[in-house]
Amino acid sequence: MAAPANAQWPLVSSQSSSEANEVVFGWQPNAPYPCGRLVCSDVYLYGSKGMSFTVAGPTQATNGEVEVLDVETRAQLVQRSFREVLRTLGQQAGVQQILQTVNSHWTDIIRPRSELHPSTPRVEVGIENDQTVVFLPEQPNYGIQPQTLVTINEFDAVQNGQDKETLASTWQAAIRTGLSAALWEQSFDQQYPWARLLMAIALLILAALAIIGLEKVRGWFRQRTQVLRKRLKASEKELQKSMAIDPEAITPDIIQPASPNPEQSSILLPSEETFKPLMAMTEASESVNQLLLGFSKGFLKEQTLFKQQRNLTKFGGRLLFWLEICVGFGIAGAIARLYPIARPYAPYIFGQAILLPVIWLSIAVVDTIIDVEIDYHLNQWGKEMQPEDPRSSRVALRVSTYSPAIKSGTTVLFTTLGAYLTIQAFGIDPTVLASAGAIAVVAAFVSRNVLQDMLNGAVILWTDRFAVGDVITVGTYTGLVEDMSLYTTQIRGAEGRLITIPNGQISIVENLTKDWSRVDFTIEIACDADIKQALELIRTVAEVMLTDPLWQDKILEPASILGVDQISHSGILLQVWIKTQAMQQWAVGREFRLRVKHAFDEAKIAIGWPQQTVLLRR
């Protein structure tokens, strides 16, 4: 007769479904899972499929929810009894002698032998309390008292598709084979005590060499990505500098030299006849537009090529990274396979070595395809929009801005999806994580800010408030937009400081370079100076500069001489507006001020200065 059945199925559940759901992290070998209309739990005797089996139990409906009975505890009791038998055997002197003298092989820790170990105890099938059990009979030479290992019930028989007696014989063979395999490994440990550790170290060295090799190749991909990123930046800068085609190669014959006007003091004034050909430049704008259009399309094509190459190199880097992760998990699974206590987790670790790379590589493939599609459609949109304004670089700048911004948004979405799938793969319950107080508060706060930044970033892109390459003012910060995503905007200040501004905090923005720019030129002359002469000199300088091949491509139209803007005690303020290409207002303004200063010096027109009247009273 066997001792009381420690692993007998309890008639009343000791664990509710809500308690079962409190388990959040990690994969558990004995965790219950639904199997048809029953609930099952796996019993891992010694980590091998042939030495394991599944116990089953009923489910009980409560308020529409399925309540899991305690099959997990039942499986753990079987495993605990199994390990207790092994510990008892290891304490017997006779067994120890057999373990040290038996002929062991290194394959004993990889696969079990077909023959039983000489020290394997008897395992029998019997009846206890009208239930079929697998038990160990009394065996004094092994120090074993009668002990029940597992009770077979009708649910086990239904799940395994056998009657109780046949299933008991199957489990009897599995338990005895498991004991034999464990004893063979103990014999190996007795004879080669350092073998497992040395094998684990060798596996770690092999993994380190493989990861180092993969990391070197991945470093090349990173360098290639950086090179392509620099080429994209250089191409954008070249666009800003070269969108204006040199008109000297287009209409050199329509620009006539200015003839000197003897009525003015050595200042070159173009006559009315000389100025008329300047107006005729608009008739030649079609050829200029064609050249500008060709340049813009070439830029878009070059950008698309660079972006496609960068997408491929980034995917190659991701592939190598997840191969490194795969190697790490694979080696960890192999090491877990070496040690009996960790062996039940080896299948899970090997599964992660395949599942996680598959998840993230699938995410990377889809993300790369989406990136390629984004670049393709943006390039097509740019080709369609560019003919509307061939002289402007705006469309090309918008394409170079939209591409990384939209792709950063899709990358965040796919990364979030990958993180969710990874949590699921690790056996973590996302609903329990979400219900955790601190995590929920942090997630809500972060998601609110991220969502606000993303929405405002999308509005900025949609309304074309600014793009990469524009000079903008946001609050007290002014600088060149160096990078932009759906979430942040980075501008480079005059002192080289990189300022990062969340898009959600951008409400009012001043764009100094969108489509075109303007020189707001003001100069104050002395109160007794000849205003008409001063205005004529300014007009002459503007017209001469407009005909200069070095500057005429940067000035969009003749200067607007606004005239006298203010009269004060310090002088007379004159104001001029000059419409220029985007980003050219500073260069044109500096040159224009220099020329006006030289013209005023030659004409003896004094700059204004503050004046005061002093009254002396006696």
C-alpha positions in Angstrom: 0.0 0.0 0.0 1.4 3.4 -0.9 1.7 6.4 1.4 -0.8 9.2 1.2 -0.9 10.6 -2.4 0.8 14.0 -2.2 0.0 14.8 -5.8 -3.7 13.7 -5.7 -6.1 16.1 -7.4 -7.9 18.4 -4.9 -11.6 18.3 -4.9 -12.0 22.0 -4.1 -10.2 24.8 -5.9 -7.7 26.6 -3.7 -7.0 29.4 -6.2 -9.4 31.8 -7.9 -9.0 33.1 -11.4 -8.3 36.6 -10.0 -5.4 35.2 -7.9 -4.1 33.3 -10.9 -4.0 36.6 -12.9 -1.7 38.2 -10.3 1.2 36.4 -12.0 2.6 39.0 -14.3 6.2 38.5 -15.3 8.0 35.6 -16.9 7.3 32.3 -18.4 6.5 29.5 -15.8 7.0 25.9 -16.8 4.0 24.8 -14.7 1.6 27.7 -15.6 -1.9 26.4 -16.3 -3.3 26.8 -19.8 -6.6 25.9 -21.4 -6.7 22.6 -23.3 -10.1 22.1 -24.9 -12.7 22.1 -22.1 -10.0 21.4 -19.5 -7.1 23.2 -17.9 -3.6 21.6 -18.2 -0.2 22.0 -16.6 3.0 20.4 -17.8 5.2 18.3 -15.5 9.0 18.6 -16.3 10.8 15.7 -14.7 14.2 16.2 -16.3 13.7 18.6 -19.1 13.2 16.1 -21.9 9.9 15.7 -23.8 10.0 12.0 -23.4 10.4 12.4 -19.6 7.5 14.9 -19.2 3.8 14.6 -19.2 0.7 16.8 -18.7 -1.8 16.7 -15.9 -5.3 18.1 -16.5 -8.3 19.3 -14.5 -11.8 20.8 -15.0 -12.8 24.4 -15.4 -15.5 26.1 -13.4 -17.6 29.0 -14.7 -18.1 32.0 -12.4 -19.9 35.1 -13.6 -19.0 34.4 -17.2 -15.3 34.0 -16.4 -13.3 30.8 -16.4 -11.9 29.9 -13.0 -8.7 27.8 -13.2 -8.4 25.0 -10.7 -5.0 24.3 -9.1 -3.4 22.0 -11.6 -0.2 24.1 -11.3 0.3 23.1 -7.7 -0.3 19.5 -8.6 2.4 19.6 -11.3 4.8 21.2 -8.9 4.2 18.5 -6.3 5.1 15.8 -8.8 8.3 17.6 -9.6 9.1 18.2 -5.9 8.6 14.5 -5.1 10.8 13.6 -8.1 13.6 15.8 -6.8 13.2 14.5 -3.3 13.7 10.9 -4.6 16.9 12.0 -6.4 18.2 13.7 -3.2 17.5 10.5 -1.1 19.3 8.4 -3.7 22.3 10.7 -3.6 22.7 10.3 0.1 23.0 6.5 0.1 26.6 5.2 0.3 25.8 2.3 -2.0 24.4 4.5 -4.7 27.3 6.9 -4.4 29.7 4.0 -5.0 27.8 3.0 -8.1 27.7 6.6 -9.4 31.5 6.8 -9.1 32.3 3.5 -10.7 29.8 3.3 -13.6 31.1 4.0 -17.1 29.9 7.5 -17.9 30.1 9.4 -21.3 29.9 13.1 -22.0 26.8 12.5 -24.1 25.0 11.6 -20.8 24.3 15.4 -20.3 23.0 15.8 -23.8 20.7 12.9 -24.4 19.6 10.1 -22.1 20.7 6.5 -22.5 18.3 3.9 -23.6 19.4 1.5 -20.9 18.5 2.2 -17.3 21.1 3.3 -14.7 22.1 0.5 -12.3 20.9 2.6 -9.4 17.4 3.3 -10.8 14.7 2.4 -8.2 11.5 0.6 -9.0 8.4 2.5 -10.0 5.1 0.8 -9.8 1.4 1.4 -10.6 -1.2 0.8 -7.9 -4.6 1.7 -6.4 -5.0 4.1 -3.5 -8.3 5.4 -2.3 -10.0 3.9 -5.3 -7.7 5.9 -7.6 -4.9 4.8 -9.9 -1.5 6.0 -8.7 2.2 5.8 -9.7 4.3 5.3 -6.6 7.6 4.1 -5.3 7.4 0.9 -3.2 9.6 0.5 -0.2 13.3 -0.1 -1.2 15.5 -0.2 1.9 18.7 -0.5 -0.1 18.0 2.9 -1.7 16.6 4.4 1.6 13.2 4.9 -0.1 10.0 4.7 1.9 6.6 4.1 0.1 5.7 7.3 -1.7 3.0 8.2 -4.2 4.3 10.4 -7.0 1.2 11.2 -9.0 -2.5 10.3 -9.0 -4.2 9.7 -12.4 -7.8 11.0 -12.6 -10.5 10.9 -15.3 -9.4 14.4 -16.6 -5.9 13.1 -17.2 -7.3 10.2 -19.1 -9.5 12.4 -21.3 -6.7 14.9 -22.1 -4.2 12.2 -23.0 -6.7 10.0 -24.9 -6.0 6.8 -22.8 -7.7 4.9 -20.0 -6.3 5.4 -16.5 -4.4 2.1 -16.4 -2.7 2.6 -19.8 -1.9 6.3 -18.9 -0.5 5.1 -15.5 1.9 2.7 -17.3 3.0 5.5 -19.7 3.7 7.9 -16.8 5.4 5.1 -14.9 7.9 4.6 -17.8 8.4 8.4 -18.1 9.2 8.7 -14.4 11.6 5.7 -14.3 13.3 7.0 -17.5 13.7 10.4 -15.9 15.2 8.9 -12.7 17.6 6.9 -14.8 18.7 10.0 -16.9 19.2 12.0 -13.7 21.4 9.2 -12.2 23.5 9.0 -15.4 24.1 12.7 -15.2 25.0 12.4 -11.5 27.5 9.7 -12.4 29.0 12.0 -15.0 29.3 14.9 -12.4 30.9 12.5 -9.9 33.6 11.6 -12.4 34.0 14.9 -14.2 33.0 17.6 -11.6 34.3 20.6 -13.8 32.9 19.4 -17.1 29.7 21.4 -17.1 31.4 24.6 -16.0 34.1 24.2 -18.7 31.5 23.6 -21.3 29.5 26.7 -20.2 32.7 28.8 -20.4 33.5 27.4 -23.9 30.0 28.3 -25.0 30.3 31.8 -23.6 33.7 32.3 -25.5 32.1 31.0 -28.7 29.2 33.4 -28.2 31.6 36.3 -27.5 33.6 35.6 -30.7 30.4 35.4 -32.8 29.0 38.6 -31.3 32.3 40.5 -31.8 32.5 39.4 -35.4 28.9 40.4 -36.0 29.5 43.7 -34.2 32.5 44.5 -36.5 30.3 44.0 -39.6 27.5 46.0 -37.9 30.0 48.8 -37.3 30.6 49.0 -41.0 26.9 49.4 -41.6 26.8 52.1 -39.0 29.6 54.0 -40.7 27.9 53.6 -44.1 24.7 55.0 -42.6 26.6 58.0 -41.2 28.3 58.6 -44.6 24.9 58.5 -46.3 23.4 60.8 -43.7 26.3 63.3 -44.3 25.7 63.1 -48.0 22.0 63.9 -47.5 23.0 66.9 -45.3 25.5 68.1 -47.9 23.0 67.7 -50.6 20.5 69.9 -48.7 23.1 72.6 -48.2 24.0 72.4 -51.9 20.3 72.9 -52.6 20.2 76.0 -50.5 23.3 77.4 -52.2 22.7 76.4 -55.8 18.9 76.6 -56.4 19.5 79.9 -58.1 21.1 79.4 -61.5 23.8 81.8 -62.6 22.0 84.2 -65.1 25.3 85.2 -66.6 25.2 82.0 -68.6 21.6 82.6 -69.6 21.1 86.2 -70.8 24.5 87.9 -70.9 23.5 90.0 -73.9 20.6 91.8 -72.3 22.5 93.4 -69.6 24.2 96.7 -70.7 26.8 98.6 -68.8 25.6 101.7 -67.1 26.7 105.0 -68.6 28.1 107.7 -66.5 25.8 110.6 -65.8 27.7 113.9 -65.7 25.1 115.5 -63.5 26.0 113.2 -60.7 29.4 113.1 -59.0 31.0 110.0 -60.6 28.1 107.8 -59.8 27.0 105.4 -62.5 23.4 105.9 -63.3 21.7 103.6 -65.9 19.7 105.6 -68.4 16.0 104.8 -69.1 17.1 103.0 -72.3 19.6 101.0 -70.4 17.1 100.0 -67.7 14.5 98.7 -70.2 16.5 95.5 -71.0 16.4 94.7 -67.3 12.6 94.5 -67.5 13.1 92.2 -70.5 14.7 89.6 -68.2 11.2 88.4 -67.3 10.8 87.3 -70.9 13.8 85.1 -70.6 12.6 83.5 -67.3 11.3 80.4 -69.1 14.8 79.2 -69.8 15.8 80.0 -66.2 12.8 78.1 -65.0 13.7 75.0 -67.0 17.2 75.0 -65.6 15.9 75.4 -62.1 13.3 72.7 -62.6 16.0 70.3 -63.9 18.2 71.1 -61.0 15.4 70.5 -58.5 14.4 67.1 -60.1 18.0 66.1 -60.1 18.2 66.9 -56.4 15.1 64.9 -55.6 16.5 61.9 -57.6 19.8 62.1 -55.8 18.0 62.4 -52.4 15.8 59.4 -53.2 18.9 57.3 -54.1 20.7 58.2 -50.9 17.6 57.5 -48.8 17.1 54.1 -50.3 20.7 53.2 -49.7 20.4 54.4 -46.1 17.2 52.4 -45.6 19.0 49.2 -46.7 22.1 49.9 -44.6 19.9 50.5 -41.5 18.0 47.3 -42.2 21.4 45.5 -42.5 22.4 46.9 -39.1 19.1 45.8 -37.5 19.5 42.3 -39.0 23.0 41.9 -37.5 21.8 43.3 -34.1 19.1 40.7 -33.9 21.4 38.0 -35.0 23.6 39.0 -32.0 20.5 38.7 -29.8 19.7 35.3 -31.4 23.3 34.1 -30.6 22.9 35.3 -27.0 19.6 33.6 -26.4 20.9 30.4 -28.2 24.0 30.2 -26.0 21.9 31.0 -22.9 19.5 28.1 -23.9 22.5 25.8 -24.4 23.9 26.6 -21.0 20.5 26.1 -19.4 20.3 22.7 -21.1 23.6 21.8 -19.3 22.1 22.2 -15.8 19.2 20.0 -14.7 17.7 22.7 -12.5 17.4 25.2 -15.4 16.6 22.6 -18.1 12.8 23.2 -18.1 13.5 26.8 -19.2 15.8 25.8 -22.1 12.9 25.3 -24.6 11.5 28.7 -23.6 14.9 30.4 -24.1 15.5 28.6 -27.4 12.0 29.8 -28.4 12.9 33.4 -27.6 16.1 33.0 -29.7 13.8 32.5 -32.7 10.7 34.4 -31.7 12.2 37.7 -30.7 14.4 38.1 -33.8 11.4 37.1 -36.0 9.3 39.7 -34.3 11.8 42.6 -34.6 13.1 41.6 -38.1 9.5 41.5 -39.3 9.0 44.9 -37.8 12.2 46.1 -39.4 11.2 44.7 -42.8 7.7 46.4 -42.7 9.3 49.6 -41.4 11.9 49.6 -44.2 9.2 49.0 -46.9 7.1 51.8 -45.5 10.2 54.1 -45.5 10.9 53.3 -49.1 7.2 53.9 -50.0 7.3 57.2 -48.1 10.4 58.4 -50.0 9.0 57.2 -53.4 5.6 59.0 -52.9 7.3 62.2 -51.5 9.6 62.2 -54.5 6.7 61.9 -56.9 4.8 64.6 -55.1 7.9 66.9 -55.3 8.2 66.3 -59.1 4.5 67.3 -59.5 4.7 70.4 -57.3 8.1 71.8 -58.4 6.9 73.1 -61.8 4.5 75.4 -60.1 7.4 77.5 -58.8 10.7 76.4 -60.5 12.7 79.3 -58.9 11.9 78.2 -55.4 13.7 75.5 -53.4 10.7 75.1 -51.1 9.4 71.9 -52.5 12.7 70.2 -52.3 13.2 71.4 -48.8 9.8 70.2 -47.8 10.5 66.7 -49.2 13.8 66.5 -47.3 11.9 67.6 -44.2 8.8 65.4 -44.5 10.8 62.2 -45.2 12.6 61.9 -41.9 9.7 63.4 -39.9 7.1 61.0 -41.2 9.5 58.0 -41.0 10.3 58.8 -37.4 6.6 58.7 -36.6 6.1 55.3 -38.3 9.2 54.0 -36.6 7.8 55.0 -33.2 4.5 53.2 -34.0 6.2 50.0 -35.2 8.6 50.1 -32.2 5.6 50.3 -29.9 4.0 47.4 -31.7 7.3 45.4 -31.4 7.5 46.2 -27.7 4.0 45.0 -27.1 4.6 41.8 -29.0 7.9 41.3 -27.0 6.0 41.7 -23.8 3.6 39.1 -25.0 6.4 36.8 -26.0 8.1 37.0 -22.6 4.8 36.0 -21.0 4.1 39.3 -19.3 0.5 40.3 -19.0 0.2 43.9 -20.4 -3.2 44.5 -18.7 -1.7 43.9 -15.3 1.2 46.2 -16.2 -1.3 48.9 -17.3 -3.2 48.5 -14.0 -0.1 49.2 -11.9 -0.5 52.6 -10.4 2.9 54.2 -10.9 3.3 52.7 -14.3 -0.1 53.9 -15.4 0.5 57.5 -14.2 3.9 57.7 -15.9 2.5 56.1 -19.1 -0.4 58.5 -19.1 1.8 61.5 -18.6 4.4 60.5 -21.2 1.8 59.5 -23.8 -0.1 62.8 -23.3 3.0 64.8 -24.0 4.1 62.6 -26.9 0.7 62.7 -28.4 0.6 66.5 -28.2 4.1 66.8 -29.7 3.1 64.4 -32.5 -0.1 66.1 -33.4 1.4 69.6 -33.4 4.3 68.3 -35.4 1.9 66.9 -38.0 0.1 70.3 -38.1 3.4 72.1 -38.6 4.3 69.8 -41.5 0.9 70.0 -43.0 0.7 73.8 -43.0 4.4 74.1 -44.0 5.2 76.5 -41.2 8.9 75.7 -41.6 11.2 73.1 -43.0 14.8 71.9 -42.5 17.0 74.7 -43.8 14.8 77.5 -42.7 15.8 80.2 -40.2 13.1 80.6 -37.7 12.3 82.4 -34.4 10.5 80.5 -31.7 10.0 82.6 -28.6 13.4 83.9 -27.7 15.3 81.4 -29.8 16.4 82.1 -33.4 18.4 79.7 -35.5 18.7 77.4 -38.5 16.4 74.4 -38.5 18.8 71.5 -38.5 16.6 68.6 -37.9 12.9 68.0 -37.4 10.7 65.0 -36.5 7.1 64.6 -35.5 8.1 65.2 -31.9 10.9 67.7 -31.7 12.6 70.5 -33.7 16.3 71.2 -33.5 17.6 74.7 -34.4 21.2 75.8 -34.5 21.8 79.2 -32.9 24.2 81.9 -34.0 26.7 80.8 -31.4 26.5 77.2 -32.6 24.2 76.0 -29.8 21.8 73.3 -30.7 18.4 74.0 -29.3 15.8 71.2 -29.1 12.2 72.3 -28.8 9.3 69.9 -28.4 6.8 70.5 -31.1 4.0 70.7 -28.6 5.5 73.9 -27.3 5.7 75.6 -30.7 2.6 77.9 -31.0 3.9 81.1 -32.7 6.9 80.8 -35.1 8.6 83.4 -37.3 9.9 81.9 -40.5 12.6 84.3 -41.9 13.3 82.3 -45.1 10.1 80.8 -46.4 9.7 81.1 -50.2 11.5 84.5 -50.3 13.2 86.9 -47.9 13.5 90.7 -47.7 16.2 93.2 -46.8 14.8 95.9 -44.6 17.3 98.6 -45.2 17.2 101.9 -43.2 19.7 104.7 -43.2 19.6 108.1 -41.4 21.0 111.1 -43.2 21.8 114.5 -41.8 18.9 117.0 -41.6 20.6 119.4 -44.0 21.4 116.7 -46.6 19.7 116.6 -50.1 17.0 114.1 -49.7 16.3 113.7 -53.4 20.0 113.1 -54.2 20.2 110.6 -51.4 17.1 108.7 -52.7 18.5 108.8 -56.2 21.8 107.4 -55.1 20.1 104.6 -53.2 18.0 103.8 -56.4 21.1 103.9 -58.5 23.0 101.5 -56.2 20.0 99.1 -56.2 19.8 99.1 -60.0 23.5 98.6 -60.5 23.5 95.8 -58.0 20.5 94.2 -59.8 22.6 94.1 -63.0 25.7 92.7 -61.3 26.0 89.0 -62.3 27.2 88.1 -58.8 24.0 89.4 -57.2 21.2 89.5 -59.8 20.3 85.9 -59.2 19.8 86.6 -55.5 17.5 89.6 -56.0 14.0 88.8 -57.1 12.8 92.2 -58.2 13.9 95.9 -58.2 14.2 97.5 -54.8 11.2 99.3 -53.4 12.3 102.8 -52.3 9.8 103.6 -49.6 11.2 107.1 -49.1 11.3 109.2 -45.9 10.2 107.1 -43.0 11.0 109.4 -40.1 12.3 112.9 -39.3 13.8 113.6 -35.9 16.5 115.6 -34.2 19.1 113.1 -35.2 18.3 113.1 -38.9 16.1 111.9 -41.7 15.4 108.2 -41.8 15.2 106.6 -45.3 13.8 103.1 -45.8 14.3 100.5 -48.7 12.9 97.0 -49.2 14.7 94.5 -51.4 13.1 91.2 -52.1 15.6 88.4 -52.3 15.9 84.6 -52.6 15.3 82.8 -49.4 18.4 82.9 -47.1 20.0 85.6 -49.2 18.7 88.7 -47.4 21.8 88.8 -45.1 24.4 88.6 -47.9 22.5 91.1 -50.1 21.9 93.5 -47.2 25.6 93.5 -46.3 26.7 94.2 -49.8 23.9 96.8 -50.3 24.9 98.7 -47.2 28.6 98.7 -48.2 27.7 100.2 -51.7 25.4 102.8 -50.3 28.1 103.9 -47.8 30.6 104.3 -50.6 28.1 106.2 -52.8 27.2 108.6 -49.9 30.9 109.2 -49.2 31.6 110.1 -52.8 28.5 112.4 -52.9 29.5 114.0 -49.6 26.1 113.1 -48.0 26.5 113.1 -44.3 25.0 110.5 -42.0 22.7 111.9 -39.4 23.7 112.7 -35.8 21.8 113.8 -32.8 21.5 117.6 -32.5 20.8 119.8 -29.5 20.1 123.5 -29.1 21.7 125.1 -26.1 20.1 128.4 -24.9 22.2 130.7 -22.6 20.3 133.1 -20.4 21.8 135.9 -18.4 
